Amino acid sequence: MKARTKLQKRVMEAHCKLPDLTENQKRWAIENCHGEDAYLTKDEIWCLHCGEIFKSDVSQLSVDVIGHETICPNCGRKLKVTTSRKKKFKENWYYTILTTFKGFQVCRNFIVATYRKRGERDRYVSIDEAVQNWIDEDGNETIVARPCNQNFMVYDDWNFSKPMSIKTNRTSYNSSMDKYDIDSKFIYPIRHVLPKIRRNGYTGRFTGISCSELFKLLLTNNKAEMLIKTKQFDLLRHMHVKYIPDNRWHSINICNRNRYIVKDASIWMDYMDLLDYFHLDTHNAKYVCPSNVKHEHDRLLRKKKIIEERKESEKKRKEARKWENLYKKEKGKFFGICFVGNGIEVSVITSVADIAEEGIKMHHCVYDMEYYKKPNSLILSAKDMHGNRIETVEVSLTTFKVVQSRGVCNSKTPYHDQIIELVNKNMKLIMERMAS
Protein backbone atom coordinates (compact mmCIF):
# COMPACT_ATOMS: atom_id res chain seq x y z
CA MET A 1 0.00 0.00 0.00
CA LYS A 2 1.33 3.42 -0.94
CA ALA A 3 1.95 6.01 1.80
CA ARG A 4 -0.88 8.55 1.63
CA THR A 5 -1.09 10.50 4.89
CA LYS A 6 1.58 12.83 6.24
CA LEU A 7 2.29 10.35 9.05
CA GLN A 8 2.71 7.45 6.64
CA LYS A 9 5.04 9.50 4.44
CA ARG A 10 7.15 10.43 7.49
CA VAL A 11 7.31 6.76 8.49
CA MET A 12 8.35 5.55 5.04
CA GLU A 13 10.99 8.26 4.81
CA ALA A 14 12.42 7.18 8.17
CA HIS A 15 12.05 3.48 7.29
CA CYS A 16 14.36 3.88 4.30
CA LYS A 17 17.07 5.27 6.61
CA LEU A 18 16.89 2.57 9.31
CA PRO A 19 20.31 0.98 9.86
CA ASP A 20 20.93 -2.71 9.27
CA LEU A 21 21.39 -5.13 12.15
CA THR A 22 24.71 -4.87 13.95
CA GLU A 23 26.97 -7.89 14.32
CA ASN A 24 26.14 -8.04 18.03
CA GLN A 25 22.42 -8.11 17.27
CA LYS A 26 22.91 -10.91 14.75
CA ARG A 27 25.14 -12.89 17.10
CA TRP A 28 22.64 -12.62 19.95
CA ALA A 29 19.84 -13.89 17.70
CA ILE A 30 21.89 -16.87 16.48
CA GLU A 31 22.92 -17.84 20.01
CA ASN A 32 19.58 -17.35 21.76
CA CYS A 33 16.67 -17.78 19.34
CA HIS A 34 16.04 -21.48 19.64
CA GLY A 35 13.48 -23.76 21.24
CA GLU A 36 14.97 -27.26 21.26
CA ASP A 37 18.49 -28.10 22.38
CA ALA A 38 19.17 -31.76 21.61
CA TYR A 39 17.59 -34.95 20.25
CA LEU A 40 18.10 -38.44 21.68
CA THR A 41 17.98 -41.28 19.14
CA LYS A 42 18.66 -44.76 20.57
CA ASP A 43 21.91 -44.24 22.50
CA GLU A 44 23.10 -41.04 20.78
CA ILE A 45 22.45 -37.38 21.57
CA TRP A 46 22.55 -34.86 18.74
CA CYS A 47 23.39 -31.30 19.87
CA LEU A 48 21.33 -28.91 17.76
CA HIS A 49 23.66 -25.98 18.52
CA CYS A 50 27.00 -27.29 17.27
CA GLY A 51 26.01 -30.53 15.51
CA GLU A 52 28.02 -32.79 17.85
CA ILE A 53 26.78 -36.39 18.21
CA PHE A 54 27.82 -38.20 21.37
CA LYS A 55 26.96 -41.39 23.23
CA SER A 56 24.57 -41.49 26.19
CA ASP A 57 23.33 -44.27 28.47
CA VAL A 58 20.03 -42.54 29.30
CA SER A 59 16.91 -44.38 28.08
CA GLN A 60 14.30 -42.85 25.80
CA LEU A 61 11.57 -43.80 28.29
CA SER A 62 13.36 -41.92 31.05
CA VAL A 63 13.66 -38.82 28.86
CA ASP A 64 9.95 -38.96 27.93
CA VAL A 65 8.76 -39.46 31.51
CA ILE A 66 11.04 -37.34 33.71
CA GLY A 67 13.17 -35.43 31.18
CA HIS A 68 16.94 -35.19 30.97
CA GLU A 69 19.62 -32.50 30.84
CA THR A 70 23.26 -32.90 29.89
CA ILE A 71 26.34 -30.91 28.82
CA CYS A 72 27.56 -30.99 25.23
CA PRO A 73 31.24 -32.15 25.26
CA ASN A 74 31.98 -29.99 22.20
CA CYS A 75 30.32 -26.59 22.76
CA GLY A 76 29.82 -26.86 26.53
CA ARG A 77 26.16 -25.83 26.40
CA LYS A 78 23.64 -27.17 28.88
CA LEU A 79 21.17 -29.17 26.79
CA LYS A 80 17.57 -30.08 27.49
CA VAL A 81 17.12 -33.42 25.72
CA THR A 82 14.00 -34.65 23.91
CA THR A 83 13.52 -37.92 22.03
CA SER A 84 13.28 -37.76 18.25
CA ARG A 85 14.32 -39.73 15.16
CA LYS A 86 14.53 -36.62 12.99
CA LYS A 87 17.58 -36.29 10.75
CA LYS A 88 16.80 -32.69 9.87
CA PHE A 89 16.19 -29.82 12.26
CA LYS A 90 14.31 -26.68 11.28
CA GLU A 91 12.68 -23.96 13.37
CA ASN A 92 11.54 -20.35 12.99
CA TRP A 93 11.34 -17.80 15.79
CA TYR A 94 10.31 -14.17 16.00
CA TYR A 95 13.07 -11.89 17.22
CA THR A 96 12.32 -8.29 18.23
CA ILE A 97 14.57 -5.25 18.53
CA LEU A 98 13.20 -2.16 20.30
CA THR A 99 14.68 1.10 19.11
CA THR A 100 13.85 4.77 18.61
CA PHE A 101 14.29 6.57 15.30
CA LYS A 102 13.34 10.05 14.09
CA GLY A 103 11.00 10.59 17.06
CA PHE A 104 9.25 7.23 16.68
CA GLN A 105 9.22 4.15 18.87
CA VAL A 106 10.04 1.29 16.53
CA CYS A 107 9.47 -2.43 17.14
CA ARG A 108 11.49 -4.31 14.53
CA ASN A 109 10.35 -7.93 14.21
CA PHE A 110 12.54 -10.48 12.43
CA ILE A 111 12.21 -14.16 11.58
CA VAL A 112 15.23 -16.21 12.68
CA ALA A 113 15.18 -19.43 10.65
CA THR A 114 17.57 -22.24 11.59
CA TYR A 115 18.26 -25.38 9.54
CA ARG A 116 20.68 -28.22 10.27
CA LYS A 117 21.20 -31.81 9.03
CA ARG A 118 22.33 -34.62 11.28
CA GLY A 119 26.00 -35.42 10.80
CA GLU A 120 26.89 -31.95 9.46
CA ARG A 121 28.78 -29.38 11.52
CA ASP A 122 27.56 -26.33 9.64
CA ARG A 123 24.06 -24.97 10.08
CA TYR A 124 22.10 -22.47 8.04
CA VAL A 125 20.70 -19.44 9.87
CA SER A 126 18.81 -16.59 8.20
CA ILE A 127 17.55 -13.39 9.84
CA ASP A 128 14.91 -11.55 7.80
CA GLU A 129 12.83 -8.56 8.82
CA ALA A 130 9.06 -9.15 8.58
CA VAL A 131 7.23 -6.36 10.43
CA GLN A 132 7.98 -2.90 11.80
CA ASN A 133 5.61 -1.16 14.22
CA TRP A 134 6.16 2.62 14.15
CA ILE A 135 4.52 4.45 17.08
CA ASP A 136 4.60 8.21 17.56
CA GLU A 137 4.39 10.03 20.91
CA ASP A 138 0.59 10.26 20.66
CA GLY A 139 0.26 6.47 20.40
CA ASN A 140 -0.57 6.42 16.68
CA GLU A 141 0.73 3.26 15.03
CA THR A 142 1.86 2.77 11.46
CA ILE A 143 2.70 -0.73 10.24
CA VAL A 144 5.42 -1.42 7.68
CA ALA A 145 5.68 -5.09 6.70
CA ARG A 146 6.36 -7.66 4.01
CA PRO A 147 3.46 -9.11 2.05
CA CYS A 148 2.33 -12.63 2.91
CA ASN A 149 2.05 -15.61 0.58
CA GLN A 150 -1.40 -17.11 0.16
CA ASN A 151 -1.31 -20.00 2.61
CA PHE A 152 -4.46 -21.29 4.30
CA MET A 153 -2.43 -23.20 6.90
CA VAL A 154 -0.11 -20.36 7.97
CA TYR A 155 -1.36 -16.79 8.45
CA ASP A 156 2.13 -15.24 8.64
CA ASP A 157 3.95 -16.82 5.68
CA TRP A 158 6.07 -13.76 4.88
CA ASN A 159 7.39 -13.22 1.37
CA PHE A 160 10.94 -11.97 1.93
CA SER A 161 11.60 -11.53 -1.79
CA LYS A 162 9.31 -8.48 -1.87
CA PRO A 163 9.93 -5.07 -0.26
CA MET A 164 8.29 -3.81 2.92
CA SER A 165 5.41 -1.35 2.56
CA ILE A 166 2.64 0.33 4.53
CA LYS A 167 -0.02 -2.13 5.72
CA THR A 168 -3.57 -1.61 6.94
CA ASN A 169 -3.77 -1.26 10.70
CA ARG A 170 -4.68 -4.50 12.45
CA THR A 171 -7.82 -2.94 13.96
CA SER A 172 -9.39 -3.53 10.55
CA TYR A 173 -12.41 -5.83 10.14
CA ASN A 174 -10.01 -8.49 8.87
CA SER A 175 -8.96 -10.59 11.89
CA SER A 176 -5.87 -11.85 10.06
CA MET A 177 -4.36 -8.39 10.65
CA ASP A 178 -3.37 -9.69 14.09
CA LYS A 179 -0.30 -11.09 12.35
CA TYR A 180 1.19 -7.60 12.75
CA ASP A 181 0.76 -7.78 16.53
CA ILE A 182 3.84 -9.87 17.32
CA ASP A 183 4.41 -11.04 20.89
CA SER A 184 7.99 -12.20 20.50
CA LYS A 185 9.63 -14.63 22.92
CA PHE A 186 13.06 -13.24 22.10
CA ILE A 187 13.72 -9.52 22.58
CA TYR A 188 17.20 -8.05 22.21
CA PRO A 189 18.35 -7.05 25.72
CA ILE A 190 19.66 -3.60 24.73
CA ARG A 191 16.42 -1.64 24.33
CA HIS A 192 15.78 1.97 23.43
CA VAL A 193 12.37 3.49 24.18
CA LEU A 194 10.90 6.98 23.95
CA PRO A 195 11.37 9.07 27.11
CA LYS A 196 7.58 9.48 27.36
CA ILE A 197 7.08 5.70 27.44
CA ARG A 198 9.68 5.34 30.19
CA ARG A 199 8.09 8.24 32.09
CA ASN A 200 4.70 6.53 31.88
CA GLY A 201 5.96 3.44 33.69
CA TYR A 202 7.76 1.16 31.25
CA THR A 203 10.37 -0.91 33.09
CA GLY A 204 11.31 -3.48 30.47
CA ARG A 205 8.73 -6.04 31.59
CA PHE A 206 6.11 -7.39 29.18
CA THR A 207 3.16 -9.12 30.82
CA GLY A 208 1.43 -11.17 28.16
CA ILE A 209 1.14 -8.09 25.93
CA SER A 210 3.12 -7.48 22.77
CA CYS A 211 5.67 -4.65 22.75
CA SER A 212 3.69 -2.50 20.34
CA GLU A 213 0.41 -2.91 22.23
CA LEU A 214 2.04 -2.10 25.57
CA PHE A 215 3.67 1.04 24.18
CA LYS A 216 0.36 2.25 22.70
CA LEU A 217 -1.43 1.61 25.99
CA LEU A 218 1.15 3.59 27.95
CA LEU A 219 0.95 6.49 25.50
CA THR A 220 -2.84 6.68 25.31
CA ASN A 221 -4.35 5.23 28.50
CA ASN A 222 -3.67 6.77 31.90
CA LYS A 223 -5.26 3.77 33.63
CA ALA A 224 -2.69 1.50 31.99
CA GLU A 225 -0.01 3.88 33.24
CA MET A 226 -1.42 3.61 36.77
CA LEU A 227 -1.55 -0.20 36.63
CA ILE A 228 2.02 -0.62 35.45
CA LYS A 229 3.37 1.89 37.99
CA THR A 230 1.60 0.04 40.81
CA LYS A 231 2.88 -3.32 39.49
CA GLN A 232 -0.64 -4.60 38.77
CA PHE A 233 0.68 -6.44 35.73
CA ASP A 234 -2.04 -9.10 35.50
CA LEU A 235 -4.77 -6.48 35.74
CA LEU A 236 -3.03 -4.63 32.91
CA ARG A 237 -3.04 -7.80 30.81
CA HIS A 238 -6.70 -8.39 31.69
CA MET A 239 -7.61 -4.84 30.68
CA HIS A 240 -5.91 -5.37 27.33
CA VAL A 241 -7.30 -8.79 26.40
CA LYS A 242 -10.76 -8.19 27.88
CA TYR A 243 -11.68 -5.01 29.76
CA ILE A 244 -12.16 -3.69 33.27
CA PRO A 245 -15.63 -2.18 33.91
CA ASP A 246 -15.88 1.27 35.44
CA ASN A 247 -17.33 -0.04 38.71
CA ARG A 248 -14.13 -1.99 39.44
CA TRP A 249 -11.64 0.89 39.49
CA HIS A 250 -12.50 1.96 43.03
CA SER A 251 -11.66 -1.58 44.21
CA ILE A 252 -8.37 -1.47 42.30
CA ASN A 253 -7.53 1.82 44.02
CA ILE A 254 -8.16 0.14 47.38
CA CYS A 255 -5.79 -2.67 46.37
CA ASN A 256 -3.13 -0.10 45.53
CA ARG A 257 -3.58 1.79 48.80
CA ASN A 258 -3.12 -1.48 50.69
CA ARG A 259 -0.20 -2.56 48.47
CA TYR A 260 -2.18 -5.64 47.46
CA ILE A 261 -1.06 -7.16 44.15
CA VAL A 262 -3.71 -8.98 42.11
CA LYS A 263 -1.85 -12.02 40.77
CA ASP A 264 -4.77 -13.65 38.94
CA ALA A 265 -6.97 -10.95 37.46
CA SER A 266 -9.62 -13.31 36.04
CA ILE A 267 -10.25 -14.96 39.42
CA TRP A 268 -10.20 -11.60 41.21
CA MET A 269 -12.71 -10.05 38.79
CA ASP A 270 -15.04 -13.03 39.22
CA TYR A 271 -14.61 -12.68 42.99
CA MET A 272 -15.65 -9.02 42.75
CA ASP A 273 -18.81 -10.09 40.90
CA LEU A 274 -19.54 -12.55 43.72
CA LEU A 275 -19.12 -9.76 46.29
CA ASP A 276 -21.71 -7.75 44.36
CA TYR A 277 -24.02 -10.78 44.26
CA PHE A 278 -23.95 -11.06 48.06
CA HIS A 279 -24.13 -7.24 48.50
CA LEU A 280 -20.76 -7.15 50.26
CA ASP A 281 -18.81 -3.90 50.42
CA THR A 282 -16.41 -3.63 47.47
CA HIS A 283 -14.97 -0.48 49.07
CA ASN A 284 -13.75 -2.46 52.07
CA ALA A 285 -10.19 -3.82 52.02
CA LYS A 286 -11.35 -6.76 54.16
CA TYR A 287 -13.26 -8.11 51.15
CA VAL A 288 -11.32 -6.58 48.27
CA CYS A 289 -7.87 -7.76 49.40
CA PRO A 290 -8.24 -11.39 50.57
CA SER A 291 -5.09 -13.28 51.55
CA ASN A 292 -6.27 -16.25 49.48
CA VAL A 293 -8.51 -14.99 46.69
CA LYS A 294 -9.08 -18.44 45.16
CA HIS A 295 -10.28 -19.85 48.49
CA GLU A 296 -12.69 -16.95 49.01
CA HIS A 297 -13.82 -17.12 45.38
CA ASP A 298 -14.59 -20.85 45.66
CA ARG A 299 -16.33 -20.40 49.03
CA LEU A 300 -18.67 -17.72 47.71
CA LEU A 301 -19.21 -19.65 44.48
CA ARG A 302 -20.37 -22.71 46.44
CA LYS A 303 -22.68 -20.50 48.50
CA LYS A 304 -24.09 -18.92 45.35
CA LYS A 305 -24.62 -22.33 43.76
CA ILE A 306 -26.71 -23.47 46.75
CA ILE A 307 -28.85 -20.32 46.53
CA GLU A 308 -29.30 -20.66 42.77
CA GLU A 309 -30.25 -24.34 43.14
CA ARG A 310 -32.88 -23.38 45.71
CA LYS A 311 -34.25 -20.70 43.37
CA GLU A 312 -34.31 -23.17 40.48
CA SER A 313 -36.02 -25.78 42.64
CA GLU A 314 -38.66 -23.26 43.72
CA LYS A 315 -39.13 -22.18 40.11
CA LYS A 316 -39.66 -25.79 39.09
CA ARG A 317 -42.15 -26.34 41.90
CA LYS A 318 -44.15 -23.26 40.85
CA GLU A 319 -44.18 -24.43 37.25
CA ALA A 320 -45.10 -27.94 38.35
CA ARG A 321 -48.20 -26.63 40.12
CA LYS A 322 -49.50 -25.28 36.79
CA TRP A 323 -49.47 -28.81 35.30
CA GLU A 324 -50.83 -30.74 38.26
CA ASN A 325 -54.49 -30.75 37.13
CA LEU A 326 -53.68 -31.89 33.59
CA TYR A 327 -51.32 -34.59 34.90
CA LYS A 328 -53.99 -35.91 37.30
CA LYS A 329 -56.58 -35.89 34.52
CA GLU A 330 -54.36 -37.88 32.13
CA LYS A 331 -52.59 -40.22 34.59
CA GLY A 332 -54.96 -40.27 37.58
CA LYS A 333 -56.35 -43.69 36.62
CA PHE A 334 -52.88 -45.18 37.24
CA PHE A 335 -52.40 -43.65 40.68
CA GLY A 336 -52.12 -46.26 43.41
CA ILE A 337 -50.42 -48.86 41.21
CA CYS A 338 -47.64 -50.41 43.27
CA PHE A 339 -45.89 -53.75 43.06
CA VAL A 340 -43.24 -55.31 45.26
CA GLY A 341 -40.68 -58.05 44.72
CA ASN A 342 -37.19 -59.04 45.91
CA GLY A 343 -37.00 -56.07 48.28
CA ILE A 344 -37.91 -53.57 45.53
CA GLU A 345 -41.06 -51.46 45.40
CA VAL A 346 -42.17 -49.84 42.12
CA SER A 347 -44.99 -47.28 42.15
CA VAL A 348 -46.47 -44.68 39.82
CA ILE A 349 -45.38 -41.10 40.58
CA THR A 350 -48.59 -39.27 41.46
CA SER A 351 -47.74 -35.59 40.93
CA VAL A 352 -45.63 -33.27 38.80
CA ALA A 353 -43.98 -31.97 41.98
CA ASP A 354 -42.87 -35.52 42.78
CA ILE A 355 -41.47 -35.88 39.24
CA ALA A 356 -39.50 -32.66 39.78
CA GLU A 357 -38.20 -34.04 43.09
CA GLU A 358 -37.30 -37.31 41.36
CA GLY A 359 -35.26 -35.44 38.75
CA ILE A 360 -33.41 -33.41 41.40
CA LYS A 361 -32.59 -36.39 43.63
CA MET A 362 -31.64 -38.71 40.76
CA HIS A 363 -29.75 -36.04 38.77
CA HIS A 364 -31.41 -36.86 35.46
CA CYS A 365 -33.78 -35.12 33.06
CA VAL A 366 -37.16 -36.74 33.81
CA TYR A 367 -38.53 -33.31 34.79
CA ASP A 368 -36.41 -31.02 32.62
CA MET A 369 -37.42 -32.94 29.48
CA GLU A 370 -41.09 -32.61 30.55
CA TYR A 371 -42.01 -36.29 30.64
CA TYR A 372 -45.09 -35.30 32.65
CA LYS A 373 -46.46 -33.63 29.49
CA LYS A 374 -46.15 -36.77 27.35
CA PRO A 375 -49.59 -38.45 27.14
CA ASN A 376 -48.16 -41.86 26.22
CA SER A 377 -45.49 -42.05 28.96
CA LEU A 378 -46.07 -43.32 32.48
CA ILE A 379 -43.35 -42.55 35.03
CA LEU A 380 -42.71 -44.89 37.95
CA SER A 381 -40.17 -44.78 40.77
CA ALA A 382 -38.32 -47.89 41.97
CA LYS A 383 -37.22 -47.78 45.62
CA ASP A 384 -35.79 -50.17 48.16
CA MET A 385 -37.73 -51.19 51.27
CA HIS A 386 -36.23 -48.23 53.17
CA GLY A 387 -37.64 -45.75 50.68
CA ASN A 388 -34.33 -44.95 48.95
CA ARG A 389 -34.67 -44.26 45.24
CA ILE A 390 -32.97 -46.80 42.95
CA GLU A 391 -34.16 -46.10 39.40
CA THR A 392 -36.80 -44.11 37.52
CA VAL A 393 -38.85 -46.14 35.02
CA GLU A 394 -40.67 -45.00 31.87
CA VAL A 395 -43.42 -47.24 30.47
CA SER A 396 -45.02 -46.68 27.05
CA LEU A 397 -48.82 -46.56 27.22
CA THR A 398 -49.08 -47.56 23.55
CA THR A 399 -46.80 -50.63 23.50
CA PHE A 400 -46.89 -51.37 27.26
CA LYS A 401 -43.16 -51.95 27.36
CA VAL A 402 -40.40 -50.46 29.48
CA VAL A 403 -38.83 -47.65 27.43
CA GLN A 404 -36.01 -46.93 29.89
CA SER A 405 -34.99 -47.31 33.52
CA ARG A 406 -32.35 -44.91 34.87
CA GLY A 407 -30.42 -44.69 38.13
CA VAL A 408 -28.57 -41.68 39.52
CA CYS A 409 -26.98 -39.64 36.69
CA ASN A 410 -28.60 -42.00 34.14
CA SER A 411 -26.58 -44.93 35.47
CA LYS A 412 -27.46 -48.61 35.25
CA THR A 413 -27.72 -49.95 38.81
CA PRO A 414 -27.14 -53.57 39.99
CA TYR A 415 -30.94 -53.82 40.38
CA HIS A 416 -31.67 -52.76 36.79
CA ASP A 417 -32.66 -56.16 35.41
CA GLN A 418 -34.71 -57.01 38.51
CA ILE A 419 -36.65 -53.75 38.22
CA ILE A 420 -37.48 -54.27 34.54
CA GLU A 421 -38.49 -57.88 35.21
CA LEU A 422 -40.75 -56.75 38.08
CA VAL A 423 -42.43 -54.09 35.91
CA ASN A 424 -42.95 -56.48 32.99
CA LYS A 425 -44.40 -59.10 35.33
CA ASN A 426 -47.00 -56.58 36.56
CA MET A 427 -47.62 -54.81 33.24
CA LYS A 428 -51.11 -56.36 33.23
CA LEU A 429 -52.10 -54.01 36.08
CA ILE A 430 -51.22 -50.98 33.95
CA MET A 431 -53.11 -52.41 30.94
CA GLU A 432 -56.20 -53.01 33.07
CA ARG A 433 -56.18 -49.44 34.38
CA MET A 434 -55.72 -48.17 30.83
CA ALA A 435 -58.83 -50.06 29.72
CA SER A 436 -60.92 -48.90 32.66
N, C-alpha and C positions, 0 to 999 in steps of 0.2 A: 504494500500500500504506500502510495506517495505521501510525503509530508505535506500537510495542508495548513495547519494552524501555525501561529507564531511559535508556540511551545514545541510542536513537533519539529519545526525547522531548526530551532535552537538545539534540540536533542540530536538530530541527525548531523548537524554541524559539529557538535562535540563528539559524537560517536566516531566520526571519521578520524578524530585526533587522539582517540584512546590508545595508550601504549600497549604493546604486546606483553605477554606474560614474561616475568623475569625468570632467570634460571632457578632462583630459590623457590619461586612459586611452582614451577614445573617439578622440581625435585620433591617438594613436599607432597604434591599430588601423587607422584609415582610411588613414593614410600608409604603413603597413608591411605589412599583411596582403594581399599580392598575389603572384601567381606569374608572370604574363606582363606585359611592359611595353608592347610595341608590335607592331602587325601591318603587314606590307608587302603591299600589293595593287597590282600593276602598278608604277607609278612613284610611289606615294603611301604615306607612313607615317602610321599612325593611332596617336597616343599614347593609351594606355588610362588614363592618370592624369588628364589635363586635357581630353581630347577633341580636341586640336589635330590637324589633318591638314595635312601639309606634303610638298613634293616631295622626291624622292630619286633619284639616278642609279645606285644600287646595284641589281644584278640579283637576281631571285628565286633563280636557280641559285647565285649566290655566297653568299646568305644561308643556303640549305639545306646547302651543302657546308662552308663555313668559318665561317659565322655573321657577325653584324654588330652593332656598337654605334654609337649616335649620341646627340646631345644634342637634347632637345626645345627648339625656339626659343621656345616659350611659357612652359612651367613650369621649364625649365632642368634637368630630370631626365636622368640618364644612362639610356638605354633599350637593352635587349637586344631586338633585332628578330627576329621569326619571320614566316614567310610564312603568310598566311591570307586567304580571301575572305569571312570572316564580317562581317556587318553588325551583329551583336549580340554583346556580350561579357558573360559571366556566370561568376562563380566563387565558391566557398564555401571558407572556411578556418577551421580551429579556431584560437582565440586564448585563451591561458591567463593568468590572473592568480593569482599566489601570495600568499596573505595569511594572517594569523593572526586568530582571532576566538574570544573566550570560552574560551581554552585549547585550541583546536583548530588544527591546520594545515589550511587550506582551499585546494583547487585549484579555481578557478572557470573553467570551460571554456565559451567562447562560440562561436557561429557568426557569422563576418563574411561577409555575402553582398553581393556587388557586382554591379551591373547597369548597362550603358551601351549606348546605340545610336549607331551611326556618324552623325556630322553634328550630334550634340547635345552641348552643353557640359556640361549637368548630368548627374550620375550618381546612381543610387540605391544607398545603402549602409545595410544594417541590421545591428545587433549584438544578437543574442539569446542569452540564457544557456540552455545545454542540460544540462550536468552539473556537479554539485558533489561533490568528494571530501572528506569530513570525516574527519580522522585525529587520534586522541587521542595522548597521550604514550606510551601502551603499544603503539602501532601498530595499534590497532583502527580499521577503516575503515567508515564509513557513507556510502552513496551516496544523494544527492538529485538527481533528474533529471526531465526531461520524459518523457511517454510517447512511443512511436514509432508512426508510421502503419504499417499492414500493407503492406509493399513487399518483394516477393521479390528485387528487383534491388538495393536499398539497405538495409543493416542498421541505419543510423543516420539514418533519415528522421524527425527530431524534429517533434513536433506542438507548435508554440509557442503555440497557442491554449488549451492546457490547462495547469493549474498544475503546479509541480514537487512531487514527493512521494518518499517513501522507496522505494528499489528494492532488489531482491534482490542480494546481493553477487555479483560476477562469478565467484567460485569455484564457483558453482552448476554442476549437470550441464549446463546449457544454455550451449553455447559462444558463443551470440550475446551473452552478458553481457559479452564483451570490448569491446563498444561503450562501456562505461563506463571503460575503461582508455585514456585519450586521450593519445597522444604528440604533442603539438602542436609544429608548426614555429615558431610565433610565441608567445613568452612575454614578457610585459611586463617591461621591464628593472628596474623598482623592485620588489624582491621582499622579502617578509617571511616568515621561517620561525621555527619554534619554537627556542628556545635549545638544547634537547636535540638537535635535528637538526643544528644548526650545530656543537655540541660533538662530535657523532659523525662529523664529517668533511665535511659538505656545504659545497661551495665555489661553488655556482652552476652547475656543469657537469653536464650530463645526457649520458650515454654510451649512447645507444640504448635507454634505459629511460624510461618515462613518469615524470612528476613524482611521481604518487601511489605508484607502485611503488617508486621510489627512496627516498622518505620512509619507507615501511613497512619496507623492508629495513634502513635505517639505525637504525630504532627497535627492531627485533626481532632482528637478526642481527649478532652481533659480528664475524663473518668478513667481512661486507659492509663494516662499519666499518673493519676492518683494510685491506681492498683499496682503499677510496677514500682512506684516509689515506696509503697507500704509492703512490698514483697508478697502481694496477693497474686502470685503467678497463675495458680489454677483458676481463680476467678477471672483473670484476664483472658485465659484460654477459653473459658466458658462463654464469656461475653463475645468473643470473636466467632466461635463456631455455632453458638446459639444466640442467646441474648440474656440480659439481666433486666427484669421489669423494674419500673420506677419505684414500686413499693418495697424493693429490697435494699435500696441504697442506704436507708437509715440504719438497717441492721449491719451492713458492711462497715459503716462509720463506727458503730459500736464495737465491732471486731477490731478495728484499727485502734480505737482508744484504749482497748484492753490488750493490745498487742497479741491478738489471737489470729493465727494464720489458718485460713481455710485450705486444707490439703486436698480435699476431694470436693470440688465445687458442685458436682451433680448431686451427690448425697446431701450436701449442706442445703442446696436449693430445695430439694424434696422435703428435707426436714423443716425448712421454713414454711412450706405449704402445709405440713402437718400441724405446726404451731398455729397457723391461721385456722385450720379446721377445728382445733380444740379451743380456739379463742384465747390462746396464751399470748403473753405480752412479747412481741417481737422488738420492743425497745429495751428489754431487760437483758443484761449480760448473762444472767443466770440461765436463761433459755437459749440465747443467741450464741453463746460461746461454751458449748458443752465440752467436757474433757474427752469424752468418747462419743463423737457425733453418730457413728454407725450404730452403737448400742442404743442411743436415745431414739434414733430414726426407726430402728427395728421395733423398739418397745411401743412407740406411738403408732406405728403401722399395724402392729398386732391389735392394739386397742381399737384403732379405726376399723379394722376388718371385722371385729366382733360387733361393733355398732352397725356397720353396713349390712352384716348378715342378719341382724335383728330387724333392721328396716326392711330388708328384702323378704324376710319371713313374714313380717306383718303385712307387707304389700301382697304377698301371695295369699295370705289368709283372707284379706279383704276381697281379692279377686275371686277366691274360691267361693265365698258366700254368694256371689252373683250367680254361680252355676249350680248351687245346691238343688234348687227346685227342679231344674231340667234333669240333673243327674238322678234324682230320686224318681222322677217320672219314667225315665228310660230304663233304669237298672233296679228300681225298687222291688220288682218281683223276685230278684235274686238275693235280696238281703236276708240274712239268717242262714244261708247255706254254709255249712261247716262240716268238714270231715277230718277224722283223726286216724293216724296209723304210724306205728314204729316211733312213737314219741314226737311226731310232727303233727301240727294242726294247721289246716289250710282253710281260710275263710274269705268270703267276699268283702272287699273294702266298701263301707257303707256311706261314705261322704267324700266330697271333693277335698275338704280340709284334711281328712285322713290320708288321701292320696298325696297331698302336698307334704304332709308329715313323713310319709313313706319315702318320698323322693329325697327329702332332706337327710333323714337318718341313713338311708341306703346309698346316698351319693350317686344317684342315677337320674335319668331324665323322664321318669314316669309322669311327673307333673309338668315339667317344663315343655315337654312335647305334647301336652294336652290330651293324654289318653282318655281323660274323663269326658272329652267331647266326642269321642269316636263311638258311634252307635253300635258297631259290631264288635267291640272289644269289651271284655269283662276282666277287671283287675282283681286279683286275689293276693293275699299276703300269707306266706308260709312262716310259721313261728315254731320254736321249740316249746316244751311244756312249761317253761318258765316265762314265756311271753317274749322272748328275744327274737327279733326278726332274723330270718335265714335268707329267704329269696322272695322276690316279687314275681307273680305269675300273670301272664296275659293269655286268655282263652278267646278264640274266635267264636262268635255267636252265629256264624254262617257255616263253618265246617266242623265246629265243636272239637277242635284240636288245640293243643298247647302251642301257641305261637312262639313264646319265649319265656324263660325263667331266669331271673338275674339276681345275683347276690350283691354284696357291697361293691361299689365301683364297677358294676356290670361283670363281676367275677362269677365263676362256676364253682359252687361250694361242694364239699364232699357229700352233701345230701341231695344234690341236683337230681340224680336219677330216681331216688326214692320219692322226691316231691312230684316229679312228672308222672311216675307210676301211680301215685296216690290220686292225683287229679284225674288221670285217664280212667282209673277204676271207678271213680265217682262221677264221671261225666254225665251219666244218666240223670243225676239229680238236676244238673243245669239244663238238660234237654227238656225235662218234665216241667221245670219252671217256665222255660221259654214257650212251651205249648199251652201253658195255663192262661 
